């Protein structure tokens, strides 16, 4: 595999220890003065009907959004999606992450091709009603920004094996807990294209630039 440039991605997590899955990525697209870079993460061992390499995609799961209605990740097909995992009672990085995501919402306000999805890691307390109140605190536009809850194991499996978040291993049981400031960028084909520190405004600025690049691609 050729690399025109080496990229260093730093992952920040509130948890320590445990097995962390390291990302495998291909550099794709044009590099303009080193300022624009996107990757395709997690190549699979198979190829498509044309013999091209295939990549991991975010799986389809059904959960519940802040208005109490069903939410399917399949509804995001064809959209550029920014996702994070948080909990409403968090007193640490979560409010800062959500504030940064509010900046992303402002940057792409009214753009139907850009969606933000915030998945709770505390579904026992983060009911749809609780998520609705939290969303109001940050002026979230429900047509563009969903706050999502559901069965704990389903959410945790999605974080670990769908988004491959850099967190401790676990089984989604009562004692399992995920806490990370990672924000994940997914393209129109449900491919992971980047991980960013959700508490770092510079990192989010970079992601906003990367979203603009993806919007130009079909």
MARLUM-109871 format. One record per residue: x, y, z of N, C-alpha, C in turn; residue in three letters. Coordinates in Angstrom, 3 decimals. Each point is the difference from the previous one (the first is absolute). Layout:
REC   n.east  n.north     n.up  ca.east ca.north    ca.up   c.east  c.north     c.up resn
REC        X        Y        Z        X        Y        Z        X        Y        Z  ALA
...
//
This chain:
REC   n.east  n.north     n.up  ca.east ca.north    ca.up   c.east  c.north     c.up resn
REC    0.849   -1.191    0.000   -0.849    1.191    0.000    0.890    1.249    0.000  UNK
REC   -0.329    0.908   -0.864    0.778    1.235   -0.087   -0.635    1.078    0.841  UNK
REC    0.844    0.804    0.578   -0.481    1.169    0.756    0.769    1.215   -0.478  UNK
REC   -0.723    0.995   -0.486    0.659    1.221   -0.418    0.446    0.835    1.172  UNK
REC   -0.663   -0.217    1.111    0.344    0.777    1.184   -0.412   -0.804    1.211  UNK
REC    0.697    0.120    1.099   -0.347   -0.728    1.218   -0.851    0.898    0.863  UNK
REC   -1.089   -0.541    0.467   -0.895    0.772    0.841    0.054   -0.550    1.399  UNK
REC    0.047    0.881    0.948   -0.032   -0.411    1.392   -1.357    0.386    0.564  UNK
REC   -0.739   -0.998    0.438   -1.296    0.245    0.615    0.115   -0.329    1.467  UNK
REC   -0.309    0.954    0.824    0.074   -0.213    1.438   -1.404   -0.246    0.525  UNK
REC   -0.162   -1.087    0.738   -1.273   -0.320    0.606    0.047    0.371    1.466  UNK
REC   -1.010    0.692    0.490   -0.090    0.392    1.395   -1.179   -0.725    0.611  UNK
REC    0.224   -0.662    1.114   -1.059   -0.731    0.667    0.091    0.212    1.492  UNK
REC   -1.174    0.021    0.662   -0.017    0.119    1.449    0.348   -1.311    0.660  UNK
REC   -0.093   -1.119   -0.723    0.305   -1.299    0.581    1.414   -0.394   -0.325  UNK
REC    0.583   -0.884    0.832    1.348   -0.465   -0.211    0.030   -1.500    0.082  UNK
REC    1.065   -0.582   -0.552    0.168   -1.438    0.049   -0.931   -0.691   -0.965  UNK
REC   -0.006   -1.351    0.055   -0.864   -0.766   -0.885    0.578   -0.082   -1.388  UNK
REC   -0.631   -0.820   -0.845    0.445   -0.169   -1.370   -0.602    1.084   -0.862  UNK
REC    0.809    0.680   -0.759   -0.494    1.043   -0.885    0.298   -0.392   -1.438  UNK
REC   -1.029    0.004   -0.833    0.156   -0.365   -1.390    0.654    1.160   -0.744  UNK
REC    1.106   -0.279   -0.664    0.707    1.036   -0.736   -0.570    0.116   -1.404  UNK
REC   -0.234    1.212   -0.481   -0.600    0.160   -1.317    0.972   -0.333   -1.115  UNK
REC   -0.564   -0.534   -1.063    0.745   -0.203   -1.235   -0.637    0.903   -1.019  UNK
REC    0.794    0.784   -0.699   -0.588    0.990   -0.899    0.806    0.117   -1.274  UNK
REC   -0.698    0.315   -1.078    0.629    0.340   -1.264   -0.141    1.496   -0.216  UNK
REC    1.039    0.647   -0.466   -0.147    1.405   -0.377   -0.675    0.050   -1.355  UNK
REC   -0.943    0.915   -0.145   -0.725    0.141   -1.259   -0.149    1.474   -0.322  UNK
REC   -0.265    0.288   -1.277   -0.255    1.382   -0.390    1.282    0.788   -0.186  UNK
REC   -0.161    1.263   -0.274    1.134    0.875   -0.256    0.474    0.679    1.274  UNK
REC    1.282    0.220    0.092    0.578    0.707    1.124    0.340    1.415   -0.469  UNK
REC   -0.576    0.986    0.637    0.239    1.389   -0.375    0.768    0.694    1.109  UNK
REC    1.300    0.157   -0.209    0.871    0.650    0.990   -0.113   -0.650    1.376  UNK
REC   -0.349   -1.287    0.008   -0.104   -0.719    1.262   -1.211    0.381    0.831  UNK
REC   -0.890    0.844   -0.539   -1.105    0.518    0.809   -1.263   -0.835   -0.118  UNK
REC   -0.141   -0.736   -1.091   -1.179   -0.824   -0.174    0.446   -1.451   -0.038  UNK
REC   -0.544   -0.797    0.946    0.324   -1.408    0.003   -1.190   -0.770    0.529  UNK
REC   -0.341   -1.026   -0.713   -1.065   -0.898    0.419    0.491   -1.419   -0.205  UNK
REC   -0.517   -0.899    0.793    0.407   -1.390   -0.075   -1.211   -0.896   -0.130  UNK
REC    0.207   -1.175   -0.545   -0.981   -1.062    0.055    0.498   -0.995    1.035  UNK
REC   -0.807   -0.229    1.030    0.426   -0.836    1.114   -0.488   -1.443   -0.154  UNK
REC    0.803   -0.929    0.488   -0.347   -1.400    0.153   -0.345   -0.708   -1.311  UNK
REC    0.997   -0.191   -0.859   -0.251   -0.819   -1.193   -0.364   -1.421    0.403  UNK
REC   -0.920   -0.597   -0.746   -0.396   -1.383    0.272    0.875   -0.945   -0.817  UNK
REC   -0.252   -1.287    0.154    0.769   -1.001   -0.750   -0.643   -0.351   -1.328  UNK
REC   -1.075    0.699   -0.355   -0.720   -0.320   -1.234    0.061    1.163   -0.978  UNK
REC   -0.495   -0.248   -1.197   -0.074    1.028   -1.039   -1.424    0.044   -0.542  UNK
REC   -0.338    1.115   -0.675   -1.331    0.104   -0.581   -0.035   -0.695   -1.358  UNK
REC   -1.132    0.102   -0.702   -0.178   -0.708   -1.271    0.960    0.482   -1.076  UNK
REC    0.557    1.210    0.203    0.966    0.538   -0.964    1.442   -0.263    0.416  UNK
REC    0.169   -0.740    1.084    1.346   -0.323    0.450    0.640    1.069    0.853  UNK
REC   -0.778    1.005    0.410    0.546    1.066    0.833   -0.025   -0.386    1.472  UNK
REC    0.947    0.504    0.753    0.055   -0.251    1.428   -1.260    0.529    0.674  UNK
REC   -0.516   -0.726    0.964   -1.161    0.451    0.754    0.411    0.391    1.413  UNK
REC   -0.847    0.800    0.646    0.317    0.531    1.329   -1.158   -0.226    0.954  UNK
REC    0.337   -0.053    1.265   -1.008   -0.132    1.056   -1.039    1.109   -0.122  UNK
REC   -1.258   -0.343    0.228   -1.084    0.982    0.007   -0.719   -0.044    1.350  UNK
REC   -0.582    1.131    0.373   -0.762    0.060    1.243   -1.240   -0.884   -0.143  UNK
REC   -0.226   -0.926    0.920   -1.141   -0.922   -0.149   -1.339    0.685    0.236  UNK
REC   -1.032   -0.585   -0.531   -1.346    0.508    0.210   -0.582   -0.505    1.306  UNK
REC   -0.387    0.917    0.871   -0.647   -0.362    1.262   -1.172    0.957    0.238  UNK
REC   -0.985   -0.470    0.750   -1.144    0.834    0.349    0.078    0.406    1.457  UNK
REC   -0.158    1.299    0.252    0.053    0.552    1.345   -1.153    0.989    0.172  UNK
REC    0.056    0.827    1.028   -1.061    0.975    0.282    0.600    1.395    0.058  UNK
REC   -0.600    0.958   -0.704    0.493    1.374    0.008   -0.730    0.840    1.043  UNK
REC    0.425    1.249    0.139   -0.479    0.833    1.106   -1.489    0.315   -0.046  UNK
REC   -0.639   -0.190   -1.134   -1.450    0.222   -0.072   -0.791   -1.275    0.294  UNK
REC    0.714   -1.068    0.381   -0.654   -1.252    0.326   -0.259   -0.909   -1.185  UNK
REC    0.316    0.462   -1.207   -0.243   -0.802   -1.196    1.200   -0.892   -0.310  UNK
REC   -0.268   -1.035   -0.799    1.070   -0.895   -0.403    1.022    0.736   -0.856  UNK
REC    1.242   -0.411    0.157    1.078    0.550   -0.814    0.834   -1.158   -0.527  UNK
REC    0.229   -0.040   -1.301    0.834   -1.028   -0.618    1.239    0.646   -0.607  UNK
REC    1.154   -0.585    0.271    1.219    0.531   -0.614   -0.044   -0.158   -1.520  UNK
REC   -0.840   -0.896   -0.509   -0.127   -0.131   -1.452   -0.574    1.254   -0.637  UNK
REC   -0.712    0.806    0.795   -0.569    1.241   -0.525    1.085    1.014   -0.353  UNK
REC    1.217   -0.273    0.435    1.112    0.921   -0.249    0.744   -0.311   -1.286  UNK
REC   -0.396   -1.073   -0.687    0.668   -0.338   -1.255   -0.100    1.173   -0.979  UNK
REC    1.124    0.336   -0.589    0.050    1.121   -0.930    0.268    1.337    0.664  UNK
REC    0.125   -0.004    1.341    0.283    1.223    0.747    1.427   -0.031    0.547  UNK
REC    0.530    1.175    0.278    1.260    0.131    0.729   -0.375    0.162    1.465  UNK
REC    0.582   -0.843    0.853   -0.472   -0.089    1.382    1.146    0.209    0.983  UNK
REC   -0.271    0.831    1.004    0.917    0.209    1.123   -0.639   -0.656    1.218  UNK
REC    0.746   -0.870    0.682   -0.561   -0.722    1.144    0.895    0.106    1.223  UNK
REC   -0.646   -0.013    1.168    0.742   -0.100    1.254   -0.796   -0.850    0.979  UNK
REC    0.662   -0.413    1.089   -0.628   -0.776    1.060    0.194    0.771    1.299  UNK
REC   -1.093    0.276    0.696    0.018    0.926    1.129   -1.023   -0.465    1.029  UNK
REC   -0.145    0.732    1.118   -1.154   -0.183    0.879   -0.373    1.334    0.631  UNK
REC   -1.282    0.199    0.184   -0.535    1.316    0.355    0.452    0.490    1.366  UNK
REC    0.284   -0.915    0.934    0.414    0.402    1.342    1.507    0.179    0.130  UNK
REC    0.707   -0.133   -1.085    1.459    0.141    0.015    0.386    1.421    0.408  UNK
REC    0.933    0.101    0.954    0.494    1.307    0.442    1.391    0.289   -0.552  UNK
REC    0.535   -0.943   -0.772    1.352    0.155   -0.533   -0.011    0.493   -1.440  UNK
REC    0.458   -0.840   -0.960    0.169    0.469   -1.378   -1.294    0.094   -0.803  UNK
REC   -1.066   -0.697    0.408   -1.196   -0.049   -0.855   -0.591    1.370   -0.332  UNK
REC   -0.188    0.910    0.962   -0.534    1.313   -0.376    0.904    0.751   -0.985  UNK
REC    1.308   -0.165    0.160    0.921    0.654   -0.948   -0.130   -0.622   -1.386  UNK
REC   -0.123   -1.327   -0.043   -0.209   -0.669   -1.280   -1.276    0.481   -0.665  UNK
REC   -1.083    0.060    0.770   -1.280    0.406   -0.567    0.057    1.449   -0.482  UNK
REC    0.721    0.848    0.716    0.166    1.389   -0.440    0.750    0.062   -1.323  UNK
REC    0.998   -0.853   -0.163    0.733   -0.043   -1.265   -0.881   -0.522   -1.130  UNK
REC   -0.851   -0.970    0.304   -0.911   -0.495   -1.025   -1.034    1.059   -0.372  UNK
REC   -0.342    0.874    0.940   -0.885    1.119   -0.330    0.646    0.910   -1.041  UNK
REC    1.322    0.121    0.069    0.723    0.774   -1.027   -0.120   -0.681   -1.360  UNK
REC    0.066   -1.334   -0.007   -0.156   -0.734   -1.260   -1.399    0.217   -0.557  UNK
REC   -1.012   -0.059    0.869   -1.358    0.267   -0.438   -0.111    1.395   -0.622  UNK
REC    0.599    0.984    0.626   -0.049    1.367   -0.532    0.696    0.102   -1.350  UNK
REC    1.113   -0.728   -0.147    0.772    0.072   -1.244   -0.775   -0.577   -1.181  UNK
REC   -0.917   -0.961    0.285   -0.728   -0.659   -1.095   -1.514    0.100    0.206  UNK
REC   -0.420    1.058    0.658   -1.418    0.190    0.294   -0.836   -0.043   -1.275  UNK
REC   -1.048   -0.818    0.010   -0.888   -0.085   -1.147    0.493   -0.899   -1.111  UNK
REC    1.199   -0.576    0.140    0.527   -0.884   -1.042   -0.514   -1.416    0.256  UNK
REC   -0.863   -0.520   -0.867   -0.594   -1.324    0.246    0.984   -1.145   -0.162  UNK
REC    1.176    0.275   -0.538    0.990   -1.053   -0.226    0.925   -0.208    1.184  UNK
REC   -0.111    0.825    1.036    0.855   -0.133    1.178   -0.879   -0.253    1.226  UNK
REC    0.272   -1.099    0.701   -0.749   -0.360    1.188    0.947   -0.183    1.183  UNK
REC   -0.524    0.249    1.196    0.744   -0.225    1.242   -0.810   -0.974    0.852  UNK
REC    0.659   -1.039    0.495   -0.657   -0.987    0.841    0.788   -0.148    1.295  UNK
REC   -0.666    0.248    1.130    0.622   -0.154    1.316   -0.650   -1.196    0.702  UNK
REC    0.800   -1.042    0.224   -0.484   -1.230    0.621    0.315    0.024    1.495  UNK
REC   -0.994   -0.272    0.846    0.277   -0.048    1.425    0.715   -1.299    0.377  UNK
REC    0.850    0.076    1.011    0.608   -1.204    0.574   -0.627   -0.293    1.366  UNK
REC   -1.035    0.745    0.357   -0.686   -0.170    1.284   -1.500   -0.108   -0.253  UNK
REC   -0.430   -1.048   -0.717   -1.410   -0.072   -0.405   -0.979   -0.169    1.145  UNK
REC    0.453   -0.504    1.146   -0.912   -0.155    1.129   -0.538    1.354    0.470  UNK
REC    0.854    1.011   -0.022   -0.430    1.338    0.414   -0.373    0.880   -1.183  UNK
REC    0.665   -0.208   -1.119   -0.245    0.852   -1.168   -1.170   -0.534   -0.816  UNK
REC   -1.198    0.205    0.513   -1.219   -0.318   -0.738   -0.164    1.005   -1.140  UNK
REC   -0.964   -0.263   -0.857   -0.267    0.944   -1.083   -0.325    1.384    0.556  UNK
REC   -0.779    0.053    1.082   -0.367    1.286    0.604    1.234    0.725    0.537  UNK
REC    0.901   -0.748    0.647    1.224    0.615    0.522    0.876    0.522   -1.130  UNK
REC    0.063   -0.760   -1.087    0.800    0.440   -1.141   -0.608    1.238   -0.662  UNK
REC   -1.325    0.079   -0.007   -0.659    1.171   -0.571    0.366    1.250    0.797  UNK
REC   -0.005   -0.094    1.313    0.382    1.130    0.837    1.453    0.388   -0.223  UNK
REC    0.861   -0.999   -0.121    1.428    0.265   -0.244    0.183    0.670   -1.356  UNK
REC   -0.712   -0.478   -1.004    0.114    0.576   -1.341   -0.422    1.470   -0.004  UNK
REC   -1.027    0.327    0.777   -0.473    1.386    0.063    1.062    0.925    0.583  UNK
REC    0.795   -0.527    0.941    1.060    0.810    0.622    0.998    0.510   -1.033  UNK
REC    0.167   -0.755   -1.083    1.000    0.353   -0.999   -0.637    0.423   -1.319  UNK
REC   -1.289    0.318    0.059   -0.736    0.488   -1.177    0.154   -0.938   -1.193  UNK
REC   -0.087   -1.292    0.275    0.137   -0.983   -1.072   -1.227    0.014   -0.902  UNK
REC    0.234    0.062   -1.296   -1.053   -0.081   -0.997   -0.270   -1.487   -0.258  UNK
REC   -1.180   -0.481    0.412   -0.283   -1.432   -0.070   -0.024   -0.544   -1.422  UNK
REC   -0.155    0.882   -0.989    0.033   -0.471   -1.386    1.426   -0.316   -0.446  UNK
REC    0.975    0.532    0.723    1.403   -0.211   -0.367    0.791   -0.741    1.077  UNK
REC   -0.424    0.112    1.234    0.779   -0.537    1.123   -0.889   -0.880    0.868  UNK
REC    0.300   -1.284    0.012   -0.761   -0.968    0.785    0.782   -0.397    1.248  UNK
REC   -0.721   -0.134    1.114    0.543   -0.578    1.225   -0.701   -1.336    0.190  UNK
REC    0.784   -1.068    0.165   -0.540   -1.340   -0.165    0.276   -0.877    1.217  UNK
REC   -0.994   -0.792    0.371    0.130   -0.962    1.097   -0.505   -1.360   -0.465  UNK
REC    0.101   -0.991    0.888   -0.437   -1.347   -0.344    0.601   -1.004    0.957  UNK
REC   -0.092   -1.299   -0.300    0.594   -1.016    0.860    1.513    0.205    0.138  UNK
REC    0.489   -0.138    1.208    1.412    0.282    0.268    0.927   -0.842   -0.864  UNK
REC   -0.249   -1.299   -0.072    0.912   -0.865   -0.762    0.034    0.404   -1.472  UNK
REC   -1.149    0.363   -0.544   -0.044    0.411   -1.406    0.823    1.273   -0.215  UNK
REC   -0.126    0.957    0.907    0.772    1.250   -0.099    1.495   -0.261    0.156  UNK
REC    0.360   -0.841    0.962    1.410   -0.253    0.259    0.640   -0.828   -1.113  UNK
REC   -0.746   -0.960   -0.550    0.525   -0.752   -1.145    0.189    0.919   -1.202  UNK
REC   -0.917    0.940   -0.179    0.135    0.955   -1.096    1.256    0.846    0.172  UNK
REC    0.257    0.454    1.231    1.190    0.809    0.267    1.277   -0.790   -0.265  UNK
REC    0.032   -1.234    0.502    1.239   -0.792   -0.072    0.237   -0.629   -1.368  UNK
REC   -1.051   -0.574   -0.578    0.169   -0.801   -1.204   -0.582    0.649   -1.243  UNK
REC   -0.795    1.055    0.188   -0.496    0.763   -1.137    0.909    1.173   -0.304  UNK
REC    0.291    0.796    1.066    0.859    1.178   -0.156    1.451   -0.271    0.388  UNK
REC    0.288   -1.191    0.529    1.359   -0.358    0.419    0.626    1.097    0.860  UNK
REC   -0.747    0.443    0.990    0.532    1.021    0.888    1.131   -0.560    0.838  UNK
REC    0.950    0.857    0.300    1.169   -0.391    0.779   -0.351    0.041    1.477  UNK
REC   -0.643   -1.073    0.474   -0.444   -0.092    1.388    0.323   -1.389    0.526  UNK
REC   -0.173   -0.171    1.315    0.236   -1.302    0.611   -0.948   -1.056   -0.573  UNK
REC    0.434   -1.253    0.071   -0.877   -1.093   -0.390   -1.098   -0.161    1.055  UNK
REC   -1.100   -0.614   -0.380   -1.108   -0.188    0.927   -1.109   -0.775   -0.661  UNK
REC   -1.050   -0.330    0.781   -1.082   -0.831   -0.512   -1.346    0.704   -0.046  UNK
REC   -0.020    1.294    0.313   -1.271    0.715    0.002   -0.876   -0.325    1.183  UNK
REC    0.588   -0.643    1.021   -0.752   -0.383    1.182   -0.139    1.129    0.999  UNK
REC   -0.567   -0.294    1.170   -0.269    1.038    1.004    1.244    0.761    0.460  UNK
REC    1.148   -0.677    0.042    1.223    0.648    0.492    0.837    0.614   -1.111  UNK
REC   -0.431   -0.153   -1.229    0.748    0.530   -1.141   -0.280    1.496   -0.145  UNK
REC    1.025    0.751   -0.389   -0.194    1.437   -0.200    0.980    0.511   -1.043  UNK
REC   -0.502    0.796   -0.916    0.810    0.626   -1.046    0.002    1.495    0.234  UNK
REC    1.182    0.593   -0.065    0.109    1.451    0.118    1.180    0.441   -0.852  UNK
REC   -0.262    0.777   -1.010    1.036    0.439   -0.930   -0.389    1.341   -0.603  UNK
REC    0.998    0.786   -0.364   -0.311    1.279   -0.655    0.141   -0.085   -1.517  UNK
REC    0.056   -1.196   -0.534    0.124   -0.150   -1.448   -1.273    0.425   -0.719  UNK
REC    0.196    0.696   -1.110   -1.076    0.313   -0.931    0.372   -0.668   -1.317  UNK
REC   -0.965   -0.668   -0.607    0.287   -0.817   -1.180   -0.697    0.581   -1.216  UNK
REC    0.731    0.083   -1.106   -0.544    0.501   -1.262   -0.229   -1.177   -0.946  UNK
REC   -1.213   -0.083   -0.535   -0.395   -1.092   -0.894   -0.505    0.597   -1.307  UNK
REC    0.384   -0.620   -1.119   -0.377    0.577   -1.294   -1.338   -0.548   -0.503  UNK
REC   -0.353    0.367   -1.221   -1.307   -0.364   -0.570   -0.177   -1.507   -0.149  UNK
REC    1.098   -0.724   -0.060   -0.030   -1.452   -0.174    0.120   -0.750    1.323  UNK
REC   -0.173    0.719    1.123    0.082   -0.586    1.348    1.400   -0.491    0.326  UNK
REC    1.020    0.584   -0.646    1.394   -0.320    0.292    0.563    1.009    0.998  UNK
REC    0.753   -0.479    0.965    0.660    0.893    0.954    1.136    0.727   -0.709  UNK
REC    0.026    1.326    0.162    1.010    0.816   -0.684    0.897    0.781    0.944  UNK
REC   -0.297    0.013    1.307    0.879    0.714    0.917   -0.486   -0.036    1.427  UNK
REC    0.961    0.133    0.920   -0.265    0.125    1.432    0.596    1.324    0.468  UNK
REC   -0.725    0.709    0.852    0.409    1.328    0.428   -0.245    0.143    1.501  UNK
REC    0.768    0.865    0.642   -0.229    0.285    1.412   -1.161    0.976    0.124  UNK
REC   -1.076   -0.447    0.630   -1.198    0.818    0.084    0.096    1.163    0.953  UNK
REC    1.055    0.059    0.814    0.165    1.113    0.929    1.006    1.026   -0.507  UNK
REC    0.552   -0.228   -1.172    1.049    0.860   -0.559   -0.563    0.772   -1.190  UNK
REC   -0.120    1.308    0.119   -0.605    0.813   -1.064    0.806   -0.077   -1.294  UNK
REC    1.314   -0.131    0.111    0.838   -0.100   -1.203   -0.291   -1.306   -0.734  UNK
REC   -0.143   -1.088    0.762   -0.322   -1.286   -0.603   -1.365    0.046   -0.682  UNK
REC   -0.960    0.653    0.626   -1.330    0.128   -0.601    0.041    0.906   -1.223  UNK
REC    0.831    1.033    0.024    0.188    0.831   -1.196    0.492   -0.854   -1.168  UNK
REC    0.923   -0.907    0.294    0.515   -0.898   -1.030   -1.110   -0.881   -0.535  UNK
REC   -0.840   -0.510    0.891   -1.102   -0.842   -0.435   -0.987    0.777   -0.868  UNK
REC   -0.289    1.229    0.366   -0.894    0.838   -0.810    0.565    0.153   -1.410  UNK
REC    1.307    0.210   -0.092    0.650    0.093   -1.306   -0.128   -1.322   -0.761  UNK
REC    0.157   -1.113    0.712   -0.113   -1.303   -0.647   -1.422   -0.263   -0.481  UNK
REC   -0.989    0.449    0.767   -1.391   -0.146   -0.442   -0.220    0.759   -1.302  UNK
REC    0.536    1.182   -0.088   -0.135    0.803   -1.223    0.613   -0.734   -1.188  UNK
REC    1.121   -0.677    0.240    0.623   -0.789   -1.062   -0.905   -1.140   -0.429  UNK
REC   -0.588   -0.702    0.958   -0.886   -1.113   -0.328   -1.245    0.477   -0.737  UNK
REC   -0.492    1.182    0.342   -1.196    0.528   -0.675    0.241    0.214   -1.488  UNK
REC    1.237    0.239   -0.374    0.332    0.207   -1.423    0.087   -1.296   -0.770  UNK
REC    0.073   -1.102    0.727    0.114   -1.307   -0.646   -1.381   -0.630   -0.149  UNK
REC   -0.177   -0.761   -1.054   -1.276   -0.679   -0.250    0.137   -1.488    0.286  UNK
//
